[in-house]
Amino acid sequence: MFGRGARSRTGWQCRPGGHYLTTEHLVLRAHKRRDLAALIASVDSEVAYWQGFPAADRAQLSRFLTPRHLGALRPPPGHEYWVVCDRATGAVIGARSVVPSREPRDECSTGSWLAGGWRGKGLGTEELRAVLALAQCHLGYSTVVAGTAATNVAALRQYEKCGFESYERKPHRLPDGRVVDSVWLRRTAPSSAHCPRHG
């Protein structure tokens, strides 16, 4: 049963292995082992720069992503790791995560990327809004936190468009070792439910 919009089959399904989200143009589903090559292919120089991923070569990127994303095949309770897919073709075009905070219990953090050629079309905003609806209406999170580099204007606009407000600015070390001036944002709204399978 989809959470909402059943006629157009948009919304979410609550499944034992994780949640399955659909939007007008996208599907967010749990990672599968076969997705790793497509995830690596989705990391272009812009994704690598903003995410702090190594971009020297595919082998180095594979060594970096493999433990993070194959490790997501059995995520801890409450953690969600999705591949973002084009709904029409099923092609993997990015990734999204939701990770619960230790305290407070009704807070989580989220992050994502989309491959080159898929950005600038409103798809990031579309999938983020679907994730926020799931977080608030089904997962029991009243606060969702995200961070991005202060110079990543596109990401800041997307978060603000989705109702986030900045609350902190501080240096942040990326996985590749770079330290960037980062903005942290949060969106708070009353939560109306709590998924019994979500830990």
Phi, psi and omega in degrees: 000125178283148185294329181198162177059044187299329182297317179267002179054050171244152182126227182213158169241137177267111183242154180304325181271004182137179183263146183241116185248142172230141172238186181301321186243352192228160168232134172247120182224164180297149178299147170233156183304323183290350183280347189300315181299319179292324176297316178299318180295335182282349182270099174266185185297326180290316175300313181301319182295310185284329181273344183078030178272149173294138182235012184295316179201166183295325181295318179295318179295322178299317179296329180283314186279330186305307181294329182287318188262328170286332173295338180281358178294332175231072185292153175299161179306135177089346180271139177236127174233116183245150159267142177263124185239147170293124185295327184287323187247341185083000182295137176284123184236006179169195183211156178215141176229152170228123183234125181290146173281151176293316176212137353286160186289341181264025180234145175219166173243156181218153177204162184196172164209156172235145180292158174301145184092343179249350179276161178076013181243005181085002183288325178298318177294320180299313182285327177295319178298323177294320179294319179295320178297317177298314182299318184280316190267349184226323185269348176085019179265123176268341179232130176240129185247144176213157178223153176203162177298143181298337180269358180274079187299320182297316179294318179299318179295320180297313179298317180296323178297330181265013173093011177280150174231139180287143179225350181203146175226124183200162176294146180220133180270123178277164181303332180276004176097346178292142174253123184238151173289115188242149176250133177251135185232157176215153176234126182239130178207151180301135176265146188244001184199174174212119182295125181294342180267000191267013176087000000 
